[in-house]
């Protein structure tokens, strides 16, 4: 009971007090945040320091059709050096969230044309799910045998029910792995616009990250042996952050499509569109 309170209830209560009387607004090129009950927090930063905007939704929040918005801000950190992501919008419905995005950071709003993962991505995800399931079954083999032997010596209902508890739990876990794989394949997206591009990831906790080409430090496209077999790859985009750098990963897409991000950055540099001032602290 004490562990549950420490791990679940206490952090939730702490967040309620931390974001009490939450207020966010924009004046000119500066965004201001104010919140707090016992301790008052006041934060401000230039919009030019924002290099990515994240729309996040946990499973529970998604069931309530709610999501929150966080900003990846360059040069903003806590006193301990811990990187901070200011919350631009607490859990709100989609309509309110989109309205706030347009009011606070219209620079990160564009007409998206999302691209779903190709069929090759399904093959890679199924291979990963199969390997994870086999590893789980192998890890549970000894406990299954042990529980079966011990429970078979018990009389009554316990001797009948207990031997089936672990096999059933293992089977449910395997089903959960493949279900999460199916959801991940279905919801993962990638799209490129003129000035912005977006990654959408997360089978359980979903995250939509909108990034500016001029804030990109490096794009790394990787292709493992299984991904190469199915003709897909993954990209990791590195952005400047308050403590060095942060990176955002894509789903599985053709390498040429993911490589387009780096090509667009290079084209913007060559044409003079790339603004180096957006990429410095």
Backbone as a ProteinNet text record, in pm:
[ID]
protein_1_A
[PRIMARY]
XXXXXXXXXXXXXXXXXXXXXXXXXXXXXXXXXXXXXXXXXXXXXXXXXXXXXXXXXXXXXXXXXXXXXXXXXXXXXXXXXXXXXXXXXXXXXXXXXXXXXXXXXXXXXXXXXXXXXXXXXXXXXXXXXXXXXXXXXXXXXXXXXXXXXXXXXXXXXXXXXXXXXXXXXXXXXXXXXXXXXXXXXXXXXXXXXXXXXXXXXXXXXXXXXXXXXXXXXXXXXXXXXXXXXXXXXXXXXXXXXXXXXXXXXXXXXXXXXXXXXXXXXXXXXXXXXXXXXXXXX
[TERTIARY]
82.8	0	87.2	189.5	280	353.5	390.8	459.3	366.2	238.6	141.2	123.9	114.8	99.8	222.4	341	465.6	484.7	444.3	470.3	357.9	235.4	122.2	53.4	11.2	-70	13.3	128	211.1	253.2	303.9	339.2	219.4	102.2	-17.5	-56.8	-53.5	-87.2	15.3	141.2	246.5	224.4	181.9	156.9	37.3	-64.4	-182	-141.5	-59.8	-14.2	81.9	164.7	262.8	193.7	87.6	20.1	-110.2	-125.8	-244	-247.3	-366.6	-384.7	-295.2	-290.9	-204	-249.1	-154.2	-182.6	-70.2	-106.4	-7.1	-57.5	32.2	-5.6	118.3	93.1	202.4	189.2	300.3	306.9	421.6	386.5	489.7	558.2	688.5	767.1	804.7	737.4	768.6	646.3	668.6	563	586.3	479.9	487.2	403.1	457.2	385	387.6	273.3	262.9	177.4	224.2	146.9	210.3	138.4	192.3	101.3	97.9	17.5	105.9	187.8	279.1	395.5	449.8	560.8	512.9	535.4	490.6	602	568	663.9	627.2	725.2	706.3	819	780.4	877.5	845.3	946.7	926.8	1040.4	1009.8	1112	1065.8	1162.5	1135.2	1087.6	995.3	945.3	1059	1154.9	1268.6	1353.2	1337.8	1413	1344	1222.5	1149.1	1193.7	1249.1	1291.8	1202.8	1104.1	1008	888.8	774.7	652.8	599.5	570.3	522.3	377.7	293.4	156.3	154.2	133.3	145.4	11.8	-11	-133.7	-107.1	-126.5	-114.2	-237.7	-236.3	-350.6	-475.4	-461.3	-576.2	-629.2	-537.8	-580.9	-649.5	-599.8	-658.6	-799.5	-824.6	-959.5	-1057	-1005.1	-1086.9	-1079.9	-1011.6	-994.1	-924.7	-815.7	-739	-592	-522.2	-378.9	-317.9	-186	-116	-10.1	39.9	139.1	263.7	378.6	505.7	593.6	682.6	776	918.4	995.6	1138.8	1211.2	1262.4	1317.7	1468.5	1540.5	1685.4	1723	1817	1868.4	1783.6	1681.9	1596.9	1621.4	1672.4	1702.7	1678.1	1664.4	1645.8	1779.3	1775.2	1897.5	1990.9	1937.5	2020.6	2075.9	2044.7	2092	1995.9	1885.7	1787.5	1711.8	1702.1	1632.5	1484.3	1426.8	1284.9	1211.8	1087	999.1	875.5	868.6	752.9	622.3	522.3	390.7	311.3	277	200.4	50.6	9.8	-132	-146.7	-220.9	-251.3	-351.2	-394	-483.2	-611.9	-628	-744.6	-794.9	-917.4	-972.7	-900.9	-918.4	-844.5	-872.9	-997.3	-1031.4	-957.8	-956.5	-886.3	-736.8	-685.7	-542.5	-500.4	-577.7	-543.6	-554.5	-653.3	-668.2	-547.8	-503.1	-387.6	-259.6	-246.1	-129.3	-122.4	-236.1	-239.3	-217.9	-258.2	-240.4	-98.6	-40.4	89.4	206.6	198.7	311.3	261.5	203.6	158.4	272.9	397.3	514.7	529.2	461.3	470.6	338	256.2	129.5	133	99	93.2	-5.6	-44.3	-137	-60.5	-87.8	-14	-74.8	13.1	-27.7	42.6	-3.1	71	82.7	197	226.7	236.7	160.2	161.3	280.6	314	424.2	390.3	488.1	463.8	451.7	420.1	401.7	529.7	646.1	771.9	787.3	731.8	739.7	664.6	552.6	476.3	560.8	637.3	723.1	827.3	891.2	992.7	930.7	815.5	749.5	704.7	658.6	616.6	736.5	849.2	970.1	1012.6	1010	1045.4	948.2	819.7	720	738	772.4	794.3	914.5	1023.4	1143.5	1114.5	1042.4	1008	918.2	824.9	734.3	809.9	900.4	980.2	1068.1	1126.6	1209.9	1126.8	1003.7	915.8	878	843.9	805.3	922.2	1042.8	1161	1191.1	1175.6	1201.7	1101.5	980.9	876.7	871.4	955.3	948.8	975.7	1086.9	1118.9	1013.3	969.8	863.1	735.4	703.2	583.2	593.5	710.5	730.8	727.9	793.1	798.7	659.4	583.3	449	359.7	373.4	289.7	318	446.1	481.3	432	450.7	409.2	257.1	189.3	44.3	-24.1	37.4	-24.9	-33.9	49.8	46.2	-62.1	-121	-226.1	-360.6	-442.8	-574.6	-679.2	-790.3	-902.8	-886.7	-955.8	-957.8	-820.8	-741	-607.9	-522.6	-531.2	-452.7	-497.4	-621.3	-673.6	-646	-661.7	-653.1	-509.3	-428	-294	-204.7	-206.8	-118.6	-146.8	-266.7	-303.4	-283.4	-247.5	-235.6	-120.9	-0.5	114.2	101.3	57.9	39.2	-59.5	-168	-266.3	-207.4	-134.1	-71.4	30.6	108	205.8	137	28.8	-45.2	-103	-154.7	-209.2	-99.1	19.1	131.8	174.1	175.8	210.9	108	-20.8	-125.6	-110	-72.3	-52.4	62.2	168.9	283.3	240.3	164.5	123.2	17	-65.6	-164.9	-95.1	4	79.7	153.9	202.7	269.8	173.2	51.8	-49.6	-84.6	-102.4	-135.8	-21.2	102.5	219.1	229.3	203.7	208.9	102.4	-15.3	-128.6	-115.5	-61.4	-66.2	62.1	172.8	299	292.1	330.9	321.4	448.8	462	573.9	528.3	558.5	527.4	620.9	640.3	729.1	652.1	670.8	613.7	723.8	689.7	789.3	892.1	847	936.3	939.4	841.1	826	810.5	841.3	814.2	772	705.8	642.2	665.9	691.7	693.4	578.6	506.2	402.8	439.5	450.9	491.2	411	416	362	239.8	256.9	143	58.2	122.3	50.4	44.1	159.2	166.5	202.8	110	127	191.9	274.5	346.9	358.4	315.3	330.7	431.5	542.6	650.8	663.6	642.9	657.9	790.8	875.2	1010	1033.2	1125.3	1163.1	1294.7	1301	1424.4	1544.2	1522.1	1633.1	1684.6	1616.7	1662.3	1733.7	1743.7	1803.4	1955.4	2013.6	2159.1	2215.6	2143	2192.1	2075.8	2077.3	1979.8	2056.2	2022.3	2089.4	1987.5	2001.4	1912.2	1983.5	1923.4	1984.7	1896	1960.8	1889.8	1956.2	1890	1941.3	1920.1	1970.8	1958.1	1813.7	1726.8	1585.9	1517.8	1543.2	1484.4	1532.7	1658.8	1713.7	1645.1	1611.1	1542	1405.2	1339.2	1205.6	1207.4	1325.5	1337	1293	1311	1273.4	1389.5	1376.3	1481.1	1415.5	1496	1449.7	1542.2	1486.1	1565.3	1566.5	1677.9	1689.8	1735.1	1648.4	1676.8	1729.4	1845.4	1908.3	1884.6	1833.4	1805.4	1885.7	1916	1984.8	1890.9	1942.3	1860	1938	1874.4	1936.9	2058.2	2065.6	2176.9	2265.2	2260.8	2342.5	2259.4	2193.5	2107.6	1999.6	1893.5	1787.8	1761.2	1705.5	1681.9	1540.7	1483.9	1349.8	1359.1	1300.8	1308.2	1179.2	1193.2	1077.6	1038.7	933.2	897	976.8	927.1	995.7	936.5	1022.3	980.9	1094.1	1066.9	1176.1	1289.6	1411.5	1526.5	1531.8	1486.8	1489	1395.7	1281.1	1186.5	1243.4	1303.2	1360.3	1482.2	1559.2	1676.6	1639.8	1511.7	1467.3	1478.5	1468.1	1480.2	1618	1721.7	1857.5	1880.6	1821.8	1839.2	1773.9	1656.2	1588.2	1670.3	1728.4	1812.8	1930.6	1995.6	2109.8	2067.2	1949.4	1899.3	1870.9	1816.8	1788.4	1918.7	2022.6	2152.3	2209.2	2199.8	2255.4	2180.8	2048.6	1968.2	1964.6	2015	2012.7	1889.2	1795.7	1674.1	1704.2	1806	1841.8	1890.7	1827.8	1862.9	1948.8	2079.1	2168.8	2139.7	2079	2049.7	1947.5	1865.3	1767.2	1833.5	1959.1	2025.6	2140.3	2134	2239	2177.1	2247.3	2196.5	2232.1
-119.7	0	126.1	126.9	241.9	261.2	149.6	158.3	218.6	176.7	230.7	381.3	423.8	566.5	642.9	586.6	654.7	664.8	559.4	555.5	613.3	612.9	655	781.4	777.8	888.1	1012.5	995.5	1111.6	1193.2	1130.1	1210.4	1282.7	1215.9	1279.6	1403.3	1391	1505.5	1616.6	1579	1678.2	1757.2	1688.7	1756.5	1850.5	1809.4	1895.5	2027.5	2019.5	2141.1	2220.7	2149.5	2218	2299.4	2244.2	2312.5	2379	2404.5	2475.3	2616.8	2662.8	2798	2822.6	2723.2	2728.1	2836.6	2910	3016.9	3023.6	3034.1	3047.5	3149.6	3235.5	3335.9	3379.6	3442	3489.7	3638.7	3709.5	3851.4	3872.9	3914.1	3932.9	3801.7	3795.6	3675.7	3598.4	3627.7	3562.1	3490	3367.2	3288	3290.2	3313	3320.3	3208.1	3144.8	3042.3	3077.3	3060.4	3083.2	2972.2	2914.6	2810.2	2782.3	2703.7	2664.3	2700.5	2616	2640.3	2687.1	2596.9	2635.1	2717.6	2670	2740.7	2789.3	2916.1	2974	2967.2	2916.5	2905.3	3005.9	3083.2	3176.1	3154.1	3121.2	3089.4	3168.7	3214.5	3282.8	3244.7	3240	3207	3259	3288.2	3335.4	3219.1	3248.3	3145.7	3095.2	3180.9	3140.7	3032.9	3013.6	2910.5	2774.3	2769.6	2642.6	2568.3	2448.6	2372.3	2253.2	2223.9	2117.1	2132.9	2089.4	2089.3	1946.5	1899.7	1762.4	1763.6	1690.2	1666.2	1524	1511.6	1382.5	1338.9	1209.5	1154.3	1013.5	992.9	860.4	778.8	650.5	565.1	613.7	644.4	691.5	823	915.3	1044.2	1027	932.4	910.5	854.6	773.3	720.5	833.5	939.9	1058	1162.7	1128.1	1219.5	1348.3	1330.6	1444.2	1428.2	1540.1	1538.9	1667.4	1669.1	1788.4	1828.3	1950.3	2002.7	2044.2	1997.6	2036.4	2100.3	2189.6	2254.5	2213.3	2184.2	2156.7	2289.8	2345.8	2480.7	2477.2	2544.2	2552.2	2651.4	2611.5	2703.2	2714.2	2626.8	2630.8	2504.6	2517.9	2403.2	2439.3	2335	2357.1	2388.2	2422.8	2454.7	2336.5	2215.9	2096.3	2052.2	2129.3	2092.3	2000	1963.8	1876.6	1952.5	1892.8	1957.8	1967.8	2083.8	2105.7	2116.3	2066	2083.2	2156.9	2286.4	2361.3	2306.9	2296.2	2248.7	2367.8	2367.4	2476.6	2456.1	2332.1	2301.4	2177.6	2188.4	2071.7	1984.1	1873.8	1781.8	1851.1	1863.2	1928.9	1847.2	1876.3	1808	1855.4	1781.9	1809.7	1949.9	1994.7	2126.8	2237.4	2227.3	2327.5	2321	2200.8	2182.5	2247.8	2226.5	2285.6	2438.3	2489.3	2634.9	2696.2	2631.3	2681.5	2673.9	2569.1	2558.2	2676.8	2710.9	2823.3	2957.4	2967.2	3092.6	3108.8	2999.7	3008.6	2985.9	2883.6	2850.8	2825	2927.5	2907.6	2871	2900.1	2863.6	2712.7	2634.9	2489.5	2424.5	2501.1	2448.9	2454.7	2344.7	2341	2233.2	2235.7	2135.8	2006.9	1908.3	1782.5	1689.6	1610.7	1505	1377.1	1316.2	1205.6	1082.3	1017.7	894.8	779.2	674.7	557.3	468.3	379.4	287.5	190	153.9	59	-83.9	-173.8	-314.1	-374.7	-326.4	-379.6	-355.8	-244.2	-215	-319.9	-368.4	-471.7	-596.7	-632.5	-749.9	-734.9	-617.5	-593.3	-599.3	-535.2	-532.7	-671.8	-752.8	-889.4	-975.2	-956.3	-1029.5	-990.9	-860.9	-814.1	-868.9	-869	-920.2	-1069.4	-1142.8	-1287.2	-1316.5	-1242.7	-1261.7	-1228.9	-1118.2	-1080.2	-1184.7	-1240.6	-1342.9	-1470.7	-1511.5	-1632	-1612.9	-1493.7	-1466.2	-1472	-1419.5	-1423.5	-1565.7	-1646	-1785.4	-1862.9	-1844.2	-1913.1	-1870.3	-1739.8	-1690.7	-1746.5	-1777.1	-1826.2	-1977.7	-2047.6	-2194.4	-2255.5	-2214.5	-2272.3	-2237.7	-2110.1	-2080.2	-2159.5	-2181.8	-2258.5	-2402.1	-2462.4	-2601.2	-2610.1	-2515	-2515.1	-2499.5	-2401.3	-2378	-2498.4	-2558.8	-2674.8	-2790.3	-2814.9	-2924.7	-2898.2	-2774.1	-2742	-2742	-2687.6	-2677.5	-2812	-2902.9	-3033.8	-3113.8	-3079.6	-3150.1	-3096.6	-2984	-2925.2	-2991.2	-2997	-3058.2	-2950	-2989.5	-2899.1	-2806.4	-2693.3	-2598.1	-2537.9	-2517.8	-2459.2	-2545.1	-2676.3	-2765.3	-2765.2	-2726.9	-2722.4	-2588.1	-2477.9	-2343.7	-2294.4	-2311.6	-2253.1	-2293.5	-2420.8	-2456.8	-2379.2	-2320.3	-2250.4	-2099.2	-2049.1	-1903.7	-1847.4	-1902.5	-1851.9	-1874.2	-1992.6	-2008.4	-1907.8	-1883.4	-1786.4	-1645.2	-1609.7	-1476.7	-1461	-1567.3	-1562.8	-1548	-1622.6	-1613.1	-1473.6	-1414.2	-1278.3	-1176.9	-1198.3	-1108.4	-1116.1	-1237.3	-1254.6	-1186.2	-1202.9	-1135.5	-983.9	-933.7	-789.8	-739.7	-818.9	-780.7	-766.5	-864.6	-859.1	-751.5	-726.6	-619.4	-483	-463.3	-338	-320.5	-431.7	-427	-381.7	-434.9	-396.7	-248.7	-201.6	-60.7	28.8	-9.9	68.7	80.3	-29.2	-26.4	67.9	65.8	141.7	291.8	332.2	474.9	551.1	483.3	553.4	627.3	754.2	838.4	921	972.1	1059.4	1148.7	1276.2	1362.3	1482.4	1536.5	1651.3	1765.9	1886	2005.7	2095.2	2220.5	2311.3	2352.8	2387	2431.8	2337.8	2247.6	2159.5	2014.5	1923.5	1782.2	1718.7	1603.4	1545	1394.3	1348.1	1205.3	1177.6	1069.4	1023.9	882.3	859.3	729.4	696.9	569.1	530	442	313.4	221.9	245	279.2	302.2	451.6	511.7	656.5	719.3	794.5	846.1	983.7	1009.7	1136.8	1183.1	1306.3	1370	1482.5	1473.9	1572.6	1649	1781	1867.8	1941.2	1931.8	1988.6	2082.6	2175.4	2271.6	2226.9	2229.7	2189.4	2270.2	2399.7	2486.9	2458	2370.1	2334.7	2199.4	2134.4	2000.4	2009.7	1931.9	1923.8	1811.1	1696.3	1580.9	1484.2	1418	1313.8	1184.8	1081.9	952.9	847.8	794.6	690.1	556.3	464	333.5	221.9	112.2	-1.8	-130.1	-197.5	-324	-435.3	-556.2	-667.9	-704.7	-702.8	-737.1	-626.7	-501.6	-388.8	-387.6	-420.3	-422.9	-531.1	-643	-751.8	-706.6	-619.8	-572.9	-436.7	-382	-259.3	-133.3	-129.5	-10.2	31.1	148.1	199.9	288.1	330.5	424	544.5	658.2	780.9	830.7	887	954.6	1097.2	1191.4	1332.8	1394.4	1456.1	1518.6	1669.2	1721.2	1864	1921.1	2048.3	2116.7	2128.3	2101.8	2115.3	2190	2209.6	2288.5	2219.8	2087.4	2015.6	1947.1	1991.9	1931.5	1904.3	1786.5	1753.6	1656.9	1652	1554.2	1490.8	1370.8	1302.4	1245.8	1241.9	1188.2	1081.7	965.8	854.9	841.3	796	772.8	625.5	592.5	453.4	396.3	288.8	224.8	274.6	338	391.2	366	380.1	367.1	463.9	417.2	499.8	628.8	623.6	743.5	851	809.8	906.7	971.5	891	946	1032.4	991.5	1069.2	1204.6	1220	1348.5	1461.3	1427.9	1532.1	1596.4	1514.3	1567.7	1640.8	1588.8	1653.4	1791.7	1802.9	1932.1	2032.6	1986.2	2074.1	2125.4	2034.3	2074.9	2169.5	2145.9	2234.9	2373.8	2379.3	2509.4	2584.9	2511.6	2575.3	2629.8	2547.3	2588.3	2706.6	2711.1	2818	2944.6	2934.5	3048.9	3057.3	2961.5	2961.7	2922.2	2839.4	2791.3	2908.7	2926.6	3036.8	2982.3	3003.1	2950.6	3009.4	3126.9	3192.2	3111.9	3031.6	2949	2828.2	2803.9	2683.1	2710	2822.1	2855.8	2904.9	2884.7	2926.6	3072.2
0	0	0	82.8	89.2	-42.9	-106.2	-235.4	-340.5	-340.8	-435.6	-416.2	-289.8	-260.6	-307.7	-282.2	-317.8	-468.5	-541.8	-685.1	-770.7	-719.5	-802	-750.8	-626.3	-574.8	-548.2	-482.1	-447.3	-569.6	-679.3	-797.3	-858	-856.3	-913	-832.7	-698.8	-613.4	-632.4	-645	-665.7	-794.4	-900.4	-1027.6	-1017.9	-940.9	-923.1	-858.5	-753.8	-687.7	-776.6	-855.1	-940.1	-1049.2	-1108.5	-1220	-1177.8	-1050.2	-999.7	-1056.9	-1095.7	-1149.1	-1270.3	-1358.6	-1476.3	-1574.1	-1626.6	-1721.4	-1823.1	-1950	-2056.5	-2157.5	-2204.9	-2303.9	-2381.1	-2493.7	-2578.9	-2602	-2589.1	-2619.5	-2717	-2836.8	-2938.3	-2970.2	-2949	-2978.3	-2851.9	-2739.4	-2612.7	-2557.9	-2507.3	-2444.2	-2293.5	-2216.8	-2071.2	-2009.8	-1904.1	-1829.4	-1681.6	-1615.7	-1471.6	-1410.9	-1299.5	-1231.5	-1096	-1012.9	-883.2	-768.1	-666.6	-546.5	-431.8	-376.2	-268.4	-323	-434.5	-499.3	-635.3	-665.2	-791.6	-894.9	-1012.5	-1122	-1230.3	-1273.5	-1384.3	-1484	-1605.7	-1709.9	-1834.9	-1904.3	-2031.6	-2126.1	-2253.9	-2353.5	-2489.5	-2573.5	-2708	-2795.3	-2884.6	-2976.1	-3064.9	-3094.1	-3177.1	-3111.3	-2977.7	-2906.1	-2911.4	-2962.4	-2970.1	-3095.1	-3078	-3195.9	-3227.2	-3140.8	-3168.8	-3076.4	-3123.5	-3043.5	-3039.3	-2917	-2897.4	-2849.2	-2918.5	-2872.9	-2817.6	-2684.7	-2617.3	-2557.6	-2560.8	-2504.4	-2453.1	-2321.7	-2265.3	-2301.5	-2272.1	-2302.2	-2229.4	-2099.6	-2021.5	-2076.5	-2111.8	-2166.2	-2300.4	-2379.2	-2511.4	-2500.8	-2401.4	-2379.2	-2346.8	-2286.1	-2254.2	-2364.6	-2475.1	-2588.5	-2544.2	-2470.5	-2420.9	-2459.5	-2468.9	-2496.4	-2443.1	-2429.7	-2382.8	-2484.6	-2471.6	-2565	-2488.5	-2533.4	-2474.8	-2581.7	-2538.5	-2630.4	-2595.7	-2697.6	-2680	-2697.2	-2585.9	-2588.2	-2568.1	-2654.8	-2643.8	-2534.3	-2447	-2345.7	-2221.9	-2207.1	-2088.7	-2008.6	-1884.7	-1800.4	-1655.9	-1571.7	-1429.4	-1364.5	-1237.4	-1165.8	-1151.6	-1164.1	-1152.9	-1287	-1391.9	-1525.2	-1596.6	-1535.6	-1598.3	-1706.9	-1824.8	-1934.1	-1905.4	-1940.8	-1918.1	-2050.7	-2052.7	-2167.1	-2117.2	-2135.9	-2087.2	-2144.5	-2059.6	-2101.2	-2151.9	-2278.6	-2337.2	-2321.3	-2299.5	-2285.2	-2199.3	-2088.5	-2006.9	-2081.8	-2022.8	-2092.2	-2136	-2267.1	-2325	-2443.2	-2486.9	-2603.1	-2729.7	-2838	-2961.2	-3015.7	-3008.7	-3061.9	-2986.2	-2852.2	-2771	-2796.3	-2807.7	-2832	-2962.8	-3069.7	-3198.8	-3194.8	-3122.6	-3110.5	-3039.2	-2931.4	-2857.2	-2940	-3018.8	-3106	-3201.5	-3258.8	-3353.9	-3285.5	-3160.7	-3088.1	-3035.8	-2984	-2916.7	-3011.2	-3093.6	-3182.6	-3325.2	-3389.1	-3527.8	-3622	-3578.7	-3659.6	-3674.3	-3588.7	-3593.4	-3635.7	-3706.3	-3758.1	-3910.4	-3974.4	-4120.7	-4163.3	-4288.2	-4341	-4367.3	-4283.5	-4292.7	-4396.6	-4458	-4550	-4506.5	-4395.2	-4334.1	-4422.1	-4406.7	-4479.9	-4380.2	-4403.4	-4316.2	-4349.6	-4257.5	-4280.5	-4393.7	-4476.7	-4586.2	-4535.2	-4626.3	-4589.6	-4530.5	-4577.1	-4524.8	-4376.6	-4326.2	-4182.9	-4101.9	-4156.4	-4085.7	-4067.1	-4172	-4160.8	-4051.7	-4044.6	-3942.2	-3803.1	-3786.2	-3655	-3612.5	-3707.3	-3673.4	-3632.2	-3699	-3661.2	-3519.6	-3489.8	-3355.3	-3250.9	-3282.6	-3188.6	-3165.1	-3270.4	-3257.5	-3169	-3190.2	-3108.4	-2962.2	-2937.8	-2800.6	-2735	-2811.3	-2757.5	-2724.3	-2812.5	-2785.7	-2662.8	-2650.1	-2532.6	-2405.4	-2410.3	-2293.4	-2257	-2357.5	-2332.1	-2273.5	-2329.9	-2277.9	-2135.1	-2106.3	-1970.9	-1870.5	-1916.7	-1827.1	-1818.4	-1896.2	-1899.3	-1762.3	-1699.6	-1567.3	-1463.4	-1450.7	-1354.6	-1381.7	-1509.2	-1543.3	-1492.3	-1516.8	-1472	-1320.2	-1254.1	-1108.1	-1047.4	-1097.1	-1043.7	-1069.9	-1187.4	-1220.3	-1123.9	-1095.4	-1004.2	-862.5	-816.9	-680.3	-666.2	-766.7	-757.2	-773.9	-849.9	-871.8	-743	-644.5	-516.3	-424.5	-461.6	-378.3	-406.4	-304.7	-320.1	-345.5	-403.7	-422	-540.1	-532.9	-644.3	-671.3	-565	-583.6	-675.1	-660.2	-744.1	-888.5	-912.8	-1049.2	-1115.1	-1038.1	-1095.1	-1108.5	-1003.4	-1001.6	-1118.1	-1163.7	-1275.7	-1403.9	-1413.7	-1535.8	-1527.3	-1409.8	-1393.3	-1477.2	-1462.2	-1537.1	-1687.9	-1733.6	-1879.4	-1937.4	-1864.2	-1911.9	-1915.6	-1810.2	-1805.5	-1919.1	-1946.5	-2055.1	-2189.4	-2209	-2334.9	-2354.7	-2247.9	-2256.1	-2288	-2228.9	-2255.9	-2402.1	-2457.8	-2599.1	-2688.1	-2655.1	-2731.2	-2722.5	-2604.6	-2586.9	-2674.1	-2685.5	-2769.2	-2914.9	-2964.7	-3104.9	-3128.2	-3027.9	-3042.8	-3047.3	-2958.5	-2959.2	-3092	-3148.4	-3278.9	-3387.4	-3384.4	-3483.5	-3471.9	-3347	-3325.7	-3371.4	-3337.1	-3375.2	-3527.2	-3596.7	-3743.4	-3799.2	-3737.5	-3790	-3765.7	-3650	-3614.5	-3647.8	-3670.5	-3696.9	-3830.1	-3828.2	-3947.2	-3966.4	-4086.7	-4121.7	-4236.1	-4227.8	-4341.9	-4342.9	-4459.6	-4477.6	-4541.4	-4485.3	-4542.9	-4595.7	-4624.7	-4679.9	-4575.7	-4455.9	-4349.2	-4230	-4220.8	-4105.1	-4148.4	-4056.5	-4079.3	-3946.5	-3954.8	-3837.2	-3828.3	-3703.7	-3671.9	-3575.3	-3597.1	-3503.8	-3460.8	-3329.7	-3276.2	-3150.7	-3110.4	-2980.6	-2987.2	-2953.1	-2948.6	-2824.2	-2712.2	-2586.1	-2558	-2529.5	-2510.3	-2644.2	-2701.3	-2836.7	-2833.8	-2936	-2942.5	-3086.8	-3109.4	-3240.2	-3224.9	-3297.2	-3284.6	-3415.4	-3407.6	-3524.5	-3511.2	-3613.9	-3609.3	-3726.7	-3706	-3808.5	-3871.7	-4004.4	-4072.7	-4024.8	-3996.2	-3958.4	-3817.9	-3742.2	-3608.2	-3605.4	-3721.5	-3728.2	-3720	-3628.3	-3616.3	-3703.8	-3701.3	-3776.8	-3800.9	-3914.3	-3945.3	-3970.5	-3895.3	-3911.3	-3952.6	-4072.4	-4123	-4108.9	-4035.2	-4009.5	-4063.8	-4100.8	-4159.2	-4111.2	-4016.2	-3965.8	-4066.2	-4036.4	-4131.4	-4162	-4060.7	-4083.8	-4164.7	-4127.3	-4201.2	-4345.2	-4365.8	-4501.9	-4584.8	-4519.5	-4588.9	-4640	-4563.1	-4601.5	-4670.8	-4694.4	-4771.2	-4699.8	-4567.3	-4491.3	-4401.2	-4339.1	-4249.8	-4144.3	-4046.7	-3944.1	-3942.7	-3903.4	-3894.7	-3751.5	-3710.7	-3581.7	-3609	-3573.2	-3596.6	-3468	-3474.3	-3358.2	-3362.9	-3250.6	-3237.7	-3122.7	-3130.9	-3022.1	-2903.1	-2781.2	-2661	-2554.8	-2438.1	-2331.9	-2271.7	-2280.3	-2219.1	-2323.2	-2447.3	-2551.8	-2674.2	-2676.2	-2788.9	-2745.5	-2824.3	-2805.1	-2940.1	-2940.3	-3066.3	-3069.6	-3188.6	-3210.3	-3319	-3292.8	-3387.5	-3466.9	-3589.5	-3676.6	-3670.1	-3742.6	-3762.4	-3878.1	-3939	-4051.7	-4183.7	-4263.7	-4393.1	-4493.1	-4622	-4719.8	-4687.7	-4700.2	-4666.7	-4746.6	-4873.4	-4956.6	-4903	-4846.2	-4790.2	-4664.5	-4578.1	-4455.7	-4486	-4584.8	-4623.3	-4681.3	-4719.5	-4775.6	-4674.6	-4543.5	-4441.5	-4448.6	-4449.5	-4459.4	-4590.7	-4699.4	-4829	-4830.7	-4768.2	-4763.7	-4682.6	-4570.3	-4489.4	-4573	-4646.7	-4729	-4840.8	-4899.5	-5004.3	-4949.5	-4825.6	-4764.3	-4734.9	-4695.3	-4672	-4802.4	-4908.3	-5037.4	-5097.5	-5076.1	-5134.2	-5048.8	-4924.6	-4834.5	-4748.2	-4762.2	-4679.8	-4535.1	-4515.9	-4381.8	-4297	-4181.5	-4092	-3978.3	-3984.3	-3881.3	-3744.2	-3739.6	-3611.7	-3531.1	-3598.4	-3528.1	-3463.3	-3497.7	-3453.9	-3359.8	-3286.3	-3190.5	-3062.4	-2951	-2819.9	-2795.7
[MASK]
+++++++++++++++++++++++++++++++++++++++++++++++++++++++++++++++++++++++++++++++++++++++++++++++++++++++++++++++++++++++++++++++++++++++++++++++++++++++++++++++++++++++++++++++++++++++++++++++++++++++++++++++++++++++++++++++++++++++++++++++++++++++++++++++++++++++++++++++++++++++++

